């Protein structure tokens, strides 16, 4: 049966905070954008229930061209007391907010899998699982953490990570209550590692946290120490620290820094740390092994045996039922599974991420990347929900110009 063909002035692939925000701004410009994805899927299928956002309520809203679509608006219309100040945002509330945002601003999101994306002259061909092929001059990839889960090579001997294997990535679980009574080693020192470890412990697992670096905790915003006590309160969406203002308000200028400087800052600024409100659920509750590098990892029967070493050469063995690698995410275009290898080969990269213009456009005209893939260009703001407004405005402006130049409305 021949494939159905159609035309769209723009296509957005991804229905998380960045994809929905971009689509909302394009719709606000009167563009008949087609948006594909399971709304907020990365949040309800890749994060265990019971987690919280690291962002404050004021920095946890998606972006729409009009008013009335912020997190506090959702809370108000839903009869929920709006979260304010340093209240923590439960993930289940945030998911419901994102779904409400989509119904309000992008009601025609299509939960259809994209199976192909290739370039054809000045146009792109997007193939869907239904067999439909869409020709479009503008494609925005806002795929979030899809295909980006990273597990270090020193854990590879434990096999392919999955929820049912002896090793998994933190994004493989929607619930951790099945680990009750089991011994689990959590690898990592960031928020995902520390919060996963706390949830595992609270669900009855015996937990060991293993980390190469010391665990760092974000400061309680209520407790201001040292010279900070004499400074005015800071309103940066990335946190209550004056040093973060350039990264939240100067994302456009960040891309003009030298490559090495940008990469170093993205890695260091707001790198792995635990939120202040999580500290009491970890410190004094769990065994934390800092400064431990994995020297060997192998399976022994149905268990995992991990050997670590310190900088002084001291070795420790951990035999556990399961290893949870909360080791972060790295952009991988090939792992998305639908991009034509020839198209990937034409995209200029900076390490693994695409090099982007000031409008988030890749080196291949008509192809934009929003979200995590933009962090190496625009800085750590792109790792947080609050970066969606900056990205959506720039991307929608550029896509509109593209359509007028080579497409049709």
Secondary structure, DSSP 8 states (H G I E B T S, - for coil): ----EEE-S-EEE--SHHHHHHHHHHHHTT---EEES-TTHHHHSSS-TT-B-SS-GGG-----SSSS-SHHHHHHHTT-----TT---BHHHHHHHHHHHHHHH-TT-B---EEEEEEETTEEEEEETTS-EEEES-EEE--TTTT-B---GGGGGG-S--TTSSEEEGGG-S--GGGTT-EEEEE--SHHHHHHHHHHHHTT-EEEEE-SS---B---TT---GGGGGS-----TT-S-GGGHHHHH-HHHHTTS-HHHHHHHHHHTT-S-B-GGGGGGTTTTSEEE-S-EEEEEEEETTEEEEEEE-TT--EEEEEESEEEE---B---SGGGS-B-HHHHHTS-EETTEE---TTSB-SSTTEEE-SGGGHHHH-GGGGSGGGHHHHHHHHHHHHHHHHHHHS--
